[in-house]
Amino acid sequence: MQRETRERNGGLHVAVSAADRAPIKERAMLAGLSVSAYLRPSGLGHPIRSVLDYDAVLHLARLNGDQGRPVGLLKL
């Protein structure tokens, strides 16, 4: 899976309290994203898509292929 790359050379600094910082970092980590990648779609009103879901789909697709190979050999 190839991701779209864009030039991102400007930063946006947001002041948050320590109480707000911990849950934001935790949610970004659970989504498998950096804090910037987590906050960017959130600030633009887009849904946050977890990288872990894509990894799970890829893993299941490989597992499905691995299970199909022995069955194909048994047919012979």
PyMOL commands that set and color helices and strands:
alter all, ss='L'
color gray80, all
select helices_A, chain A and resi 18-31+35-44+51-75
alter helices_A, ss='H'
color red, helices_A
deselect
rebuild
show_as cartoon
